[in-house]
Amino acid sequence: MIRQALHAAVAAAVVLLVLRTFIALGVVVPLQVDGASMAPGLLGRHIEYNCPRCVQRLQIDATQPPRPGSLTCPACEAQVRLDCGRPVHGDRIAVDRLMLAGPPGRWDRVVLRRPDDARRLAVKRVIGLPGERIVLHAGDLLVNGQVVQKGLADQRRTRILMHRESDNARRWRAESAGWRPTAGGGWSADCGPAAANGYPTLRYAPPGRSEPTDDLPYNAGVTRRLNAVTDVMLTAAVTASPDAELCLRVVSGRGAVYCRIDGPRRRVELTVNG
């Protein structure tokens, strides 16, 4: 009985050693994220707060906490008390050492040994592939001199939530009569035919500025230059009558994209810089 138990223990130890050495890291010994460079996808040690007004959960880097009185909810702009936070350990991850899903591609997350300290690991996102010349300029990724545009699948897996409309955290503003807020963070319009001066307008208003930036609540304790974000995605559930028209217009310093959904003609028109 003792010999069988000993054989089983040795076999289990060998399996775990092989698993850790050749197949995966983070299974036998916990592999924990420590740092803010991959937030909010992967979080290091951080402090969690709940906004008292909109109940949104805020996660702040524990290594660079905000200055006293400087934490503002990005959704509703309410002040959040810093003494109500809860410390949380960094995320745990497992690393596939066999690359069973295939070699890493652009935008994949990979684990590598740090150039300055080979005993430590780092998690980064792949932006360049072998043989490519990579340049980062004004927030854009250029590969061999050409700006890289993400496809829909890549946008969905790398996107970062900027705002979710709710009753206590509204960022959309009705700029003319016709639109009214509804329960659950929705909006409703019963406008009839388009007026002579155009459609009743509903506009997204980022907090404190005219356009979205790469500022994240996680970096509330970091002072740095903010960059405008022009690669944005809008997701909404729309219910409309068959004869309704809906127009979407996205404007940035680089131009405008205009989308018109024509219900009566069952047609969608897309205009860029028009």
Backbone as a ProteinNet text record, in pm:
[ID]
protein_1_A
[PRIMARY]
MIRQALHAAVAAAVVLLVLRTFIALGVVVPLQVDGASMAPGLLGRHIEYNCPRCVQRLQIDATQPPRPGSLTCPACEAQVRLDCGRPVHGDRIAVDRLMLAGPPGRWDRVVLRRPDDARRLAVKRVIGLPGERIVLHAGDLLVNGQVVQKGLADQRRTRILMHRESDNARRWRAESAGWRPTAGGGWSADCGPAAANGYPTLRYAPPGRSEPTDDLPYNAGVTRRLNAVTDVMLTAAVTASPDAELCLRVVSGRGAVYCRIDGPRRRVELTVNG
[TERTIARY]
83.8	0	87.3	189.9	279.3	358.1	402.7	479.6	393.7	266.8	177.9	154.8	136.9	116.9	241.1	359.1	484.3	500.5	468.4	477.6	382.5	261.9	165	213.5	273.2	323	437.1	528	640.4	590.4	493.9	438	370.9	296.2	229.6	331.6	439.9	544.1	609.7	633.9	694.4	601	472.6	375.4	370.6	367	362.9	489.2	604.9	731.3	733.7	688.2	683.1	583.9	469.4	367.3	422	495.5	548.5	664.2	748	868.7	841.6	753.5	737.1	600.3	497.5	363	305.5	304	239.1	304.9	306.2	347.1	223.1	233.5	122.9	24.8	49.5	-40.2	5.7	135	189.4	215.6	295.7	325.1	246.4	166.2	85.1	171	125.9	191.7	99.9	145.6	59.1	109	16	49.5	89.5	198.7	245	286.3	199	227.6	100.9	110.4	-8.4	-7.8	95.8	109.2	2.7	-60.9	-161.1	-304	-320.1	-454.3	-534.4	-666.5	-746.1	-763.8	-699.4	-714	-655.3	-537.3	-472.4	-432.9	-469.8	-447	-343.3	-252.2	-162.6	-230.8	-152.1	-211	-286.4	-411.5	-491.5	-588	-655.2	-754.1	-888.8	-990.5	-1124	-1212	-1283.1	-1379.6	-1514.1	-1621.3	-1754.1	-1805.4	-1843.5	-1894.4	-2023.7	-2039	-2159.4	-2284	-2265.2	-2380.3	-2425	-2332.8	-2372.8	-2333.1	-2265.1	-2227.2	-2128.7	-2067.5	-1966.3	-1843.3	-1782.2	-1661.6	-1539.7	-1457.5	-1335.7	-1215.9	-1121.2	-999.2	-880.2	-801.6	-693.2	-562	-457.7	-325.8	-279.7	-247.4	-207.2	-68.1	16.8	153.2	157.8	52.1	46.3	-94.6	-128.5	-264.3	-288.1	-414.4	-444.5	-415.2	-393.7	-371.8	-500.1	-490	-610.6	-710.9	-833.3	-939.4	-941.5	-861.3	-849.3	-921.3	-990.9	-1055.8	-1198.8	-1223.7	-1356.4	-1405.7	-1529.9	-1587.4	-1593.6	-1536.3	-1536.9	-1674.2	-1765.9	-1897.9	-1994.2	-1998.4	-2096.9	-2033	-1898.5	-1821.9	-1846.4	-1896.9	-1912.1	-1776.2	-1757.5	-1635.3	-1640.5	-1530.5	-1522.5	-1425	-1468.1	-1382.5	-1269.8	-1147.7	-1031.5	-1016.6	-1085.6	-1072.2	-1171.5	-1244.6	-1343.1	-1296.9	-1169.5	-1119.3	-1086.6	-1080.3	-1048.3	-927.4	-814.8	-697.6	-723.1	-674.7	-695	-561.3	-534.2	-412.3	-419.7	-304	-299.1	-361.7	-401.1	-461.5	-363.5	-417.5	-336.5	-354.4	-245.8	-251	-177.7	-210.3	-138.6	-84.3	37.7	106.2	120.8	71.2	82.4	222.2	308.9	446.3	459.4	358.7	363.6	300.7	240.5	170.5	71.1	-15.9	-112.6	-208.3	-230.5	-319.9	-249.6	-120.8	-45	47.8	137.4	230.3	155.4	209.1	139.2	128.4	17.5	-4.4	-15.6	-39	-52.1	-171	-151.1	-247.1	-262.3	-192	-196.8	-113.5	-151.5	-72.9	28	151.6	257.4	332.9	398.2	482.6	626.6	716.6	857.6	943.1	1068.7	1161.7	1209	1215.5	1251.3	1396.2	1424.6	1562.8	1656.4	1601.7	1686.8	1702.5	1621.5	1629.1	1564.8	1644.3	1593.6	1521	1535.5	1466.7	1319.8	1283.8	1146.6	1076.8	945	865	786	750.6	669.7	560.2	443.8	332.4	317.7	318.7	304.8	215.2	173.2	91	176	163.4	242	189.1	277.6	238	318	434.7	518	553.5	564.5	598.5	736	800.8	936	943.6	1049.4	1071.3	1000.1	919.9	844.5	919.3	897.2	949.9	834.2	848.2	737.8	763.2	661.8	667.7	535.9	544.1	426.9	426.1	316.7	309.2	168.8	159.9	32.6	-75.9	-38.6	-135.9	-161.3	-103	-122.4	-3.8	-31.5	72.8	97.7	222.6	260.7	351.4	315.2	395.2	445.2	577.3	638.7	579.3	553.4	506.2	356.6	280.4	135.7	64.7	-39.6	-117.5	-193.9	-185.8	-255.7	-396.7	-494.6	-634.1	-680.5	-737.3	-787	-914.9	-926.3	-1051.5	-1151.4	-1275.3	-1380.3	-1346.9	-1294.6	-1260.8	-1152	-1048.8	-941.6	-992.5	-1082.7	-1139.6	-1215.9	-1292.2	-1372.6	-1286.7	-1172.2	-1092.1	-991.1	-971	-877.6	-946.5	-1075.9	-1144.5	-1149.4	-1157	-1165.1	-1292.2	-1373.6	-1499.5	-1473.4	-1527.7	-1515	-1634.8	-1752.8	-1872.8	-1987.8	-2068.2	-2193.9	-2304.4	-2397.1	-2503.1	-2593.3	-2623.6	-2714.3	-2792.4	-2890.8	-2974.4	-2893.5	-2790.1	-2711.1	-2578.9	-2554.6	-2430.8	-2463.4	-2509.6	-2548.9	-2446.2	-2397	-2301	-2361.7	-2475.7	-2542.9	-2629.8	-2628.8	-2701.1	-2795.8	-2921.2	-3017.3	-2994.6	-2952.9	-2923	-3042.9	-3151.9	-3272.9	-3391.9	-3511.3	-3631.5	-3651.3	-3714.9	-3743.1	-3691.8	-3573.7	-3515.8	-3549.4	-3573	-3597	-3535.2	-3480.7	-3421.1	-3527.3	-3492.6	-3581.4	-3509.6	-3585.5	-3529	-3425.2	-3322.1	-3218.5	-3109.1	-3102	-2995.6	-3027	-3152.9	-3189.3	-3236.1	-3260.3	-3314.4	-3423.8	-3522.7	-3634.5	-3667.2	-3710.2	-3748.3	-3871.7	-3965	-4083.8	-4095	-4020.2	-3995	-4082.7	-4142.4	-4216.6	-4120.8	-4169.2	-4081.1	-3968.7	-3853.8	-3738.5	-3773.4	-3733.8	-3761.4	-3674.6	-3708.6	-3634.7	-3489	-3461.4	-3324.1	-3251.9	-3305.6	-3236	-3300.9	-3230.6	-3281.4	-3261.4	-3350.5	-3322.4	-3192.8	-3108.2	-2970.6	-2947.5	-2879.7	-2833	-2681.7	-2607.5	-2462.2	-2393.3	-2285.9	-2205.1	-2107.2	-2100.9	-2016	-1917.5	-1791.6	-1692.2	-1673.9	-1640.8	-1630	-1517.6	-1552.9	-1454	-1376.7	-1409.4	-1332.7	-1420.2	-1370.3	-1451.8	-1445.9	-1346.9	-1336.4	-1274.2	-1295.6	-1239.4	-1086.3	-1026.8	-881.7	-845.2	-714.9	-668	-652.2	-718.6	-714.4	-798.7	-742.7	-812	-821.9	-933.4	-944.4	-831.8	-783	-677.8	-552.3	-529.1	-409.7	-441	-534	-575.6	-460.1	-361.7	-249.8	-133.6	-148	-39.5	-67.1	32.7	22.6	99.8	31.8	97.7	15.2	73.9	2.5	-99.4	-223.4	-329.2	-333.7	-369.6	-379.4	-524	-565.3	-701.1	-717	-833.4	-864.5	-963.2	-922.3	-1009.5	-1063	-1012.6	-1057.1	-1161.7	-1288	-1393.4	-1500.5	-1575.4	-1683.7	-1807.5	-1920.5	-2048.3	-2133.3	-2179.9	-2266.6	-2399	-2509.2	-2639.5	-2745.9	-2850.3	-2967.9	-3070.6	-3107	-3196.2	-3326.9	-3436	-3569.7	-3636.4	-3676.4	-3731.1	-3850.1	-3938.7	-4051.6	-4000.9	-4075.8	-4029.2	-3999.9	-4064	-4043.6	-3947.8	-3872.5	-3782	-3649.7	-3582.6	-3448.4	-3358.7	-3238.7	-3142.1	-3010	-2952.4	-2826.1	-2721.6	-2605.1	-2493.7	-2378.3	-2316.9	-2206.3	-2094.5	-1977.6	-1860.5	-1760.6	-1724.9	-1637.6	-1511.4	-1396.4	-1268.8	-1183.6	-1063.7	-973.6	-930.8	-953.9	-912.2	-1025.1	-1144.6	-1256.2	-1381.6	-1476.7	-1605.5	-1651.7	-1723.2	-1787.7	-1937.1	-2013.7	-2157.4	-2229.5	-2318.8	-2394.7	-2544.5	-2616.7	-2761.4	-2834.2	-2919.5	-2999.1	-3138.9	-3171.1	-3297	-3395.3	-3489.3	-3585.7	-3679.5	-3743.6	-3838.9	-3776.4	-3652.5	-3587.5	-3502.8	-3495.3	-3413.3	-3270.4	-3211.7	-3080	-2993.5	-2862.7	-2766.4	-2664.4	-2644.5	-2547.2	-2432.5	-2310.8	-2192.3	-2106.6	-2078.3	-1997.2	-1879.9	-1760.7	-1640.2	-1593.9	-1572.4	-1530.3	-1625.5	-1756.1	-1853.9	-1947.1
-120.3	0	125.2	125	240.7	255.1	137.4	142.2	195.7	155.2	204.2	353.9	400.4	543.1	622.7	563.6	630.3	638	526.3	526.1	629.8	637.7	734.8	878.1	904	1038.7	1076.8	979.8	1006	1030.7	949.3	965.8	1102.1	1143	1273	1385.9	1372.6	1475	1486.2	1369.9	1370.4	1436.8	1402.2	1461.4	1612.6	1659.1	1802.2	1871.3	1804.1	1861.9	1874.6	1769.1	1773.5	1879.9	1887	1985.1	2125.8	2151.1	2285.5	2316.5	2217.4	2242.4	2251.9	2165.2	2156	2200.7	2198.4	2220.7	2355	2384.9	2507.5	2560.9	2694.1	2761.4	2811.5	2822.1	2875.6	2771.5	2642.7	2536.6	2483.9	2452.4	2400	2514.3	2610.9	2729.2	2846.2	2915	3025.9	3130.1	3170.8	3275.2	3396.2	3500.8	3614.3	3739.9	3816.4	3941.2	4046	4118.1	4224.1	4342.4	4439.2	4553.9	4601.6	4720.6	4784.3	4792.7	4740.2	4764.7	4695.7	4587.6	4515.1	4542.1	4637.2	4671.7	4735.7	4713.3	4637.8	4490.5	4442.1	4300.7	4207.9	4241.3	4167.7	4268.9	4240.7	4335	4282.9	4371.4	4340.5	4370.8	4386	4421.7	4554.3	4554.7	4674.9	4691.9	4805.1	4836.6	4855.3	4789.6	4798.5	4892.9	4977.5	5067.6	5049.3	5080.7	5084.7	5227.8	5280.4	5417.1	5424.5	5524	5532.5	5573.9	5631.9	5678.2	5575.5	5531.4	5441.3	5296.6	5270.1	5135.9	5069.5	5147.5	5090.5	5051.9	4939	4894.4	4959.7	5024	5090	5011.8	4987.7	4914.6	5006.4	5031.3	5127.6	5057.1	5086.9	5027.7	5053.2	4945.1	4959.1	5019	5007.2	5060.5	5211	5266.7	5411.1	5461.4	5461.9	5502.6	5649.5	5689.2	5830.3	5917.4	6045.1	6140.4	6157.4	6192.8	6209.8	6304.6	6258.6	6341.2	6351.5	6269.4	6285	6176.6	6084.5	5975	6013	6018.9	6053.4	5938.6	5899.5	5792.7	5838.2	5763.1	5805.8	5795.4	5720.6	5702.2	5813.8	5849.7	5949.8	6072.2	6072.3	6184.5	6209.5	6108.7	6121.9	6104.2	6166.4	6150.8	6020.3	5946.5	5816.3	5825.6	5784.6	5789.6	5687.9	5732.9	5645.7	5546.7	5571.9	5481.3	5365.3	5353.3	5245.2	5139	5138.5	5043.1	4907.7	4808.6	4671.3	4621.8	4587.6	4539.5	4402.8	4385.8	4261.9	4218.7	4087.9	4034.5	4042.8	4035.2	4036.4	3911	3919.9	3805.7	3689.2	3568.7	3448.6	3401.8	3358.9	3313.5	3180.4	3107.8	2986.1	3009.9	2963.6	2989.7	2860.5	2859.3	2744.8	2744	2652.8	2649.3	2571	2492	2413.9	2488.9	2602.9	2681	2593.2	2525.2	2433.2	2505.4	2634.9	2710.6	2765	2729.9	2780	2892.2	2935.2	3044.1	3173.5	3261.8	3387.2	3475.8	3544.9	3639.7	3780.4	3874.2	4013	4028.7	4105.5	4137.1	4025.7	3911.5	3806.3	3848.8	3797.4	3819	3706.2	3740	3640.5	3667.3	3562.2	3572.7	3552.1	3638.5	3629.2	3665.6	3627.6	3663.2	3806.1	3881.5	4022.2	4038	4127.6	4146.7	4193.8	4270.5	4323.1	4227.4	4122.3	4025.2	3895.4	3801.9	3677.5	3590.2	3618.9	3539.3	3579.4	3693.6	3742.7	3735.3	3718.5	3708.4	3837.4	3863.1	3978.7	3935.5	3999.5	3974.7	4096.7	4072.7	4181.5	4136.8	4233.1	4203.2	4215	4120.3	4118.2	4224.7	4310.4	4407.3	4389.8	4326.2	4308.2	4162.8	4123.1	3986.7	3985.9	3868.5	3862.1	3927.6	4009.8	4073.7	4206.4	4249	4373	4489.8	4607	4731	4801.6	4819.7	4868.8	5013	5096.5	5234.5	5266.8	5329.2	5381.1	5531.3	5584.3	5727.8	5778.3	5873.9	5938.6	5836.9	5730.4	5629.4	5524.2	5536.5	5438.8	5343	5220.8	5122	5116.8	5143.4	5137.3	5017.2	4932.2	4816.3	4838.1	4846.4	4873.2	4998.6	5099.9	5228.4	5240.8	5133.4	5136.1	5123.2	5206.1	5199.5	5067.1	4997.7	4870.4	4897.5	4845.7	4857.2	4722.6	4723.7	4600.3	4555.1	4425.1	4369.4	4362	4325.1	4323.4	4225.1	4107.4	4008	4060.7	4127	4182.6	4297.5	4378.6	4487.2	4432.1	4327.3	4272.1	4212.1	4153.6	4089.5	4183.6	4303.4	4397.7	4523.3	4537.1	4660.5	4675.1	4798.8	4833.2	4913.9	4872	4941	5082	5181.2	5319.8	5363	5316.6	5360.7	5265.4	5239.6	5166	5254.2	5294.4	5385.5	5320.2	5393.6	5345.9	5465.2	5438.9	5546.7	5648.6	5602.8	5691.8	5733	5690.3	5725.2	5746.6	5864.4	5895.5	5987.4	5943.1	6022.1	6073.8	6020	6067.7	6187.4	6288	6411.9	6441.2	6471.1	6511.4	6658.6	6689.4	6826.8	6896.8	6823.9	6884.4	6804.2	6860.3	6790.8	6663	6565.9	6440.7	6319.1	6330.1	6217.8	6230.8	6117.6	6117.7	5991.3	6001.1	5884.6	5785.7	5657.8	5552.6	5470.3	5390.6	5310.5	5212.6	5188.6	5093.3	5151.9	5285.2	5348.5	5365	5347.1	5358.8	5498.4	5514.9	5639.5	5604.9	5693.2	5669.6	5798.8	5784.6	5901.2	5868	5959.5	5948.5	6081.6	6093.9	6224.2	6255.9	6155.7	6182.4	6213.1	6274.8	6308.5	6401.2	6388.9	6472.4	6619.5	6697.6	6841	6907.7	7032.7	7102.8	7122.6	7134.4	7156.5	7025.8	6913.2	6786.8	6699.3	6590.8	6493.5	6541.9	6505.8	6527.4	6455.6	6524.2	6476.8	6425.4	6312.1	6254	6242.3	6305.6	6313	6252.6	6178.2	6122.4	6227.7	6248	6351.2	6288.6	6267.2	6214.5	6309.6	6259.3	6345.2	6446.6	6574.2	6679.4	6710.1	6648.2	6675.7	6652.8	6694	6690.7	6557.4	6473.8	6345.4	6241.8	6113.1	6008	6008.6	5970.7	5959.6	5821.9	5795.1	5667.5	5669.6	5762.1	5768.6	5655.4	5580.4	5468.9	5493.1	5454.2	5468.1	5394.7	5283.5	5205.6	5289.6	5389.2	5472.8	5607	5607	5732.5	5801.2	5725	5784.4	5822.5	5810.3	5838.7	5970.1	6056.2	6181.5	6166.9	6181.5	6167.2	6240.2	6251.3	6313.4	6215.4	6263	6177.8	6188	6076.4	6071.8	6051.5	6121.3	6104.5	5965.2	5905.5	5772.9	5789.2	5746.4	5757.2	5621.9	5515	5379.2	5337.7	5369.4	5346.2	5254.8	5191.7	5101.5	5135	5141.4	5165.3	5040	4989.8	4872.7	4912.4	4882.9	4919.8	4825.9	4806.8	4732.8	4835.3	4832.1	4932.4	4866.4	4921.5	4878.4	4996	4976.9	5087.1	5039.7	5132.5	5101.4	5081.7	5011.2	4983.7	5108.3	5221	5341.3	5440.6	5393.7	5483.1	5499.6	5610.4	5636.2	5667.2	5612.5	5635	5675.3	5784.4	5833.5	5835.4	5780.8	5779.4	5857.3	5945.6	6025.8	6026.6	5981.7	5979.1	6080.8	6178.1	6287.1	6285.9	6302.4	6313.7	6415	6436.5	6529.5	6482.3	6356.1	6303.1	6301.1	6338.3	6337.9	6285.2	6243.8	6198.2	6074.4	5989	5871.5	5886.6	5872.7	5896.6	5771.1	5719.3	5598.8	5630.6	5604.8	5630.4	5498.7	5462.2	5340.5	5381.4	5346.2	5386.2	5270.5	5280.6	5173.5	5150.9	5256.6	5234.8	5167.5	5204.4	5146.7	5024.5	4990.4	4876.9	4888.5	5003.1	5032.2	5098.9	5070.6	5134	5209.1	5335.2	5418.5	5454.2	5436.2	5467.3	5567.1	5679.6	5784.4	5816.1	5825.6	5860.2	5998.3	6087.2	6224.4	6295.9	6262.8	6327.2	6418.6
0	0	0	88.5	96.5	-33	-88.4	-213.2	-327.3	-334.2	-440.9	-427.6	-303.6	-282.3	-320.4	-287.7	-322.5	-473.7	-544.7	-691.7	-752.3	-695.5	-746.6	-724.9	-607.7	-579.5	-672.8	-696.3	-787.1	-928.7	-973	-1107.5	-1121.3	-1017.9	-1022.2	-1027.8	-950.6	-951.3	-1088.1	-1151.2	-1284.9	-1386	-1378.1	-1470.5	-1453	-1327.4	-1302.6	-1350.9	-1332.8	-1378.7	-1530.4	-1599.3	-1745.9	-1791.3	-1722.1	-1756.8	-1745.1	-1637	-1615.1	-1709.4	-1737.6	-1815.5	-1964.5	-2014.6	-2159	-2211.2	-2130	-2181.7	-2140.2	-2010.5	-1966	-1840.5	-1828.8	-1706.6	-1635.4	-1503.3	-1426.2	-1377.6	-1406.4	-1361.3	-1225.6	-1215	-1089.9	-991.9	-1035.7	-954.4	-1012.4	-930.7	-983.5	-1054.6	-1171.2	-1248.7	-1244.1	-1177.3	-1146.5	-1215.6	-1269.2	-1337	-1234.1	-1263.1	-1174.4	-1261.2	-1274.7	-1360.4	-1428.8	-1491.1	-1546.9	-1698.6	-1765.4	-1909	-1992.4	-1941.4	-2019.1	-1970.9	-1880.8	-1831.9	-1945.1	-1944.9	-1848.2	-1882.4	-1991.9	-2027.9	-1924.6	-1873.2	-1765	-1657.9	-1534.7	-1426.4	-1329.2	-1287.6	-1178.4	-1046	-941.2	-811.9	-826.7	-780.8	-797.5	-681.4	-679.2	-576.6	-645.8	-593.1	-651.2	-569.1	-641.1	-580.1	-650.2	-580.2	-639.6	-633.4	-750.5	-754.3	-673.5	-583.6	-500.8	-580.1	-699.8	-776.6	-880.8	-967.7	-1076.9	-1050.1	-936	-891.5	-989.4	-1076.3	-1165.1	-1084.8	-1119.3	-1050.9	-1113.8	-1032.3	-1077.8	-1028.7	-1115.8	-1081.3	-1104.4	-997.8	-1000.9	-968.3	-1044.1	-1022.1	-878.6	-806.5	-666.1	-651.6	-754.4	-744.4	-768.9	-828.9	-853	-818.5	-690.3	-650.7	-679.9	-695.7	-722.1	-601.9	-629.2	-521.3	-440.8	-313.2	-230.3	-295.6	-303.7	-358.4	-509.2	-579.4	-724	-803.4	-736.6	-807.7	-843.8	-974.4	-1026.4	-1113.1	-1095	-1175.8	-1321.5	-1415.3	-1555.1	-1620.6	-1559.4	-1619.6	-1582.5	-1452.4	-1407.7	-1344.5	-1330	-1276	-1127.7	-1057.5	-912.7	-844.8	-729.8	-653	-574.3	-576.8	-510.7	-394.9	-277.3	-158.7	-170.6	-145.1	-160.1	-45	68.1	182.1	175.1	64.3	50.2	-49	-83.1	-181	-121.3	-206.7	-165.2	-244.7	-178	-251.7	-315.1	-438	-512.9	-572.6	-565	-625.3	-777.2	-841.9	-987.2	-1046.7	-1173.4	-1241.7	-1251.4	-1242.9	-1265.1	-1408	-1470.1	-1608.8	-1621.9	-1727.4	-1766.8	-1906.7	-1931	-2057.2	-2135.8	-2258.4	-2349.2	-2411	-2368.6	-2417.9	-2548	-2582.5	-2706.1	-2823.6	-2797.7	-2900.7	-2976.1	-2898.5	-2957.9	-3051.6	-3029.5	-3116	-3238.8	-3256	-3369.4	-3327.7	-3417	-3383.1	-3359.4	-3275.5	-3245.6	-3369.1	-3380.1	-3487.7	-3433.7	-3523.6	-3481.6	-3387.1	-3281.8	-3176.1	-3073.4	-3089.7	-2987.3	-2866.3	-2749.8	-2628.9	-2614	-2581	-2565.2	-2435.3	-2385.2	-2266.3	-2309.9	-2267.4	-2303.7	-2183.4	-2191.9	-2085.5	-2107.5	-2000.4	-2010	-2054.2	-2148.5	-2194.5	-2083.8	-1987.4	-1880.2	-1763.3	-1758	-1648.5	-1695.8	-1742.8	-1801.1	-1699.2	-1571	-1469.4	-1456.8	-1513.9	-1502.7	-1637.9	-1632.8	-1753.7	-1775.3	-1899.8	-1933.7	-2030.3	-2019.3	-2110.4	-2200.4	-2331.4	-2427.2	-2542.4	-2623.2	-2739.9	-2865.6	-2956.1	-3079.1	-3175.4	-3224.1	-3326.2	-3455.1	-3445.9	-3564.4	-3585.6	-3711	-3748.6	-3814.8	-3825.5	-3883.4	-4021.3	-4039.6	-4168.5	-4186.7	-4089.5	-4103.4	-4038.1	-4092.9	-4034.2	-3964.4	-3834.3	-3751	-3708	-3722.4	-3674.5	-3604.1	-3487.6	-3417	-3433	-3488.7	-3514.6	-3485.7	-3392.7	-3359.7	-3327.3	-3258.1	-3219.4	-3324.6	-3443.2	-3550	-3556.4	-3599	-3624.4	-3774.5	-3814.5	-3955.1	-3977	-4071.6	-4109	-4251.1	-4264.1	-4394.8	-4459.1	-4376.4	-4425.8	-4443.4	-4417.6	-4436.5	-4301.2	-4282.2	-4158.5	-4154.4	-4041.3	-4024.3	-3973.1	-4043.3	-4002.1	-3947.2	-3827.6	-3768.3	-3839.4	-3861.2	-3908.4	-3794.3	-3825.7	-3723.8	-3612	-3646.2	-3542.9	-3450.1	-3505.6	-3422.7	-3337.6	-3392.5	-3312.9	-3192.7	-3214.7	-3105.8	-2995.8	-3029	-2924.5	-2859.6	-2914.4	-2853.4	-2801.6	-2824	-2784.8	-2633	-2589.1	-2447.9	-2426.7	-2332.5	-2306.5	-2253.6	-2322.4	-2278.7	-2195.5	-2235.4	-2165.1	-2194.3	-2091.9	-2106.9	-2050.3	-2134.8	-2092.6	-1987.8	-1883.3	-1778.8	-1725	-1639.3	-1586.8	-1507.4	-1435.9	-1351.4	-1415.9	-1537.3	-1606.8	-1754.1	-1785.7	-1923.3	-1987.9	-2102.7	-2179	-2309.6	-2348.2	-2467.4	-2430.4	-2515.2	-2489.3	-2605.9	-2572.4	-2674.8	-2705.4	-2829.3	-2867.5	-2931.5	-2947.9	-3002.5	-2953	-2972.3	-2928	-3008.6	-2945.7	-3015.3	-2941.2	-2881.1	-2806.6	-2658.9	-2594.3	-2449.9	-2389.6	-2268.9	-2204.8	-2159.1	-2163.4	-2116	-2010.5	-1936.7	-1828.4	-1883	-1801.8	-1840	-1925.3	-1933.6	-2010.4	-2157.2	-2197.7	-2338.2	-2375.9	-2506.1	-2560	-2659.8	-2669.7	-2760.4	-2833.9	-2960.3	-3040	-3121.6	-3122.4	-3206.3	-3278.5	-3388.1	-3447.7	-3567.4	-3630.3	-3752.1	-3865.5	-3973	-4085.1	-4041.6	-4110.9	-4076.3	-4092.2	-3995.2	-3999.7	-4105.8	-4134.8	-4240.4	-4202.9	-4072.4	-4029.3	-3996.1	-4038.2	-4019.8	-3914.6	-3879.8	-3784.6	-3640.7	-3548.7	-3405.9	-3369.3	-3296	-3277.1	-3135.9	-3128.3	-3002.6	-3014.5	-2924.3	-2937.4	-2816.3	-2842.7	-2734	-2685.7	-2554.3	-2496.3	-2398.6	-2438.3	-2344.8	-2227.7	-2109.6	-1991.3	-2003.3	-1995.4	-1985.7	-2111.5	-2226.4	-2347.9	-2470.1	-2584.9	-2705.7	-2779.1	-2752.6	-2820.6	-2728	-2754.2	-2667.7	-2669.4	-2557.1	-2547.4	-2491	-2481.4	-2429.3	-2277.2	-2211.7	-2065.8	-2007.2	-1913.8	-1850.5	-1700.5	-1637.4	-1491.7	-1419.1	-1477.1	-1410.9	-1387.4	-1473.1	-1462.1	-1395.6	-1300.8	-1237.9	-1165.1	-1120.3	-1048.5	-1136.3	-1268.9	-1362.7	-1433.7	-1438.8	-1512.7	-1643	-1754.9	-1885.1	-1990.7	-2109.7	-2221	-2276.4	-2295.4	-2347.3	-2499.2	-2564.4	-2708.7	-2750.5	-2854.7	-2906.6	-2966	-2948.1	-3001.9	-3117.1	-3235.3	-3353	-3397.2	-3337.5	-3371.8	-3268.6	-3295.3	-3196.8	-3254.7	-3164.6	-3203.2	-3120.8	-3187.5	-3120.5	-3132.2	-3017.8	-3015.1	-2950.3	-3016.3	-2962.4	-3017.3	-2939.6	-2986	-3030.9	-3158.8	-3216.6	-3258.1	-3211.8	-3254.5	-3324.7	-3450.1	-3527.6	-3609.4	-3642.1	-3728.9	-3871.9	-3956.6	-4093.6	-4175.8	-4145.6	-4225.2	-4159.3	-4059.6	-3987.1	-4061.9	-4033.6	-4082.5	-3963.2	-3967.4	-3860.4	-3923.7	-3876.3	-3929.1	-3817.6	-3846.3	-3751.7	-3813.8	-3735.8	-3785.8	-3682	-3722.9	-3635.9	-3690.3	-3608.1	-3651	-3566.5	-3630.8	-3561.4	-3636.6	-3586.3	-3653.6	-3790.7	-3821.8	-3951.9	-4053.6	-4013.2	-4106.4	-4040.6	-4122.8	-4072	-4148.5	-4076.6	-4136.6	-4112.3	-4217.6	-4211.9	-4259.4	-4174	-4207.9	-4197.8	-4305.4	-4308.7	-4333.8	-4237.8	-4248.6	-4293.2	-4415.1	-4478.7	-4468.4	-4370.7	-4350.6	-4467.4	-4520.4	-4629.8	-4751.9	-4785.7	-4903.8	-4870.7	-4740.6	-4696.6	-4751.2	-4725	-4779.9	-4673.3	-4680	-4590.6	-4675.8	-4646.9	-4718.8	-4624.5	-4671.9	-4593.9	-4671	-4609.6	-4673.3	-4581.8	-4639.9	-4564.3	-4609.7	-4510.1	-4536.9	-4631.4	-4618.5	-4705.1	-4629.1
[MASK]
++++++++++++++++++++++++++++++++++++++++++++++++++++++++++++++++++++++++++++++++++++++++++++++++++++++++++++++++++++++++++++++++++++++++++++++++++++++++++++++++++++++++++++++++++++++++++++++++++++++++++++++++++++++++++++++++++++++++++++++++++++++++++++++++++++++++++++++++++

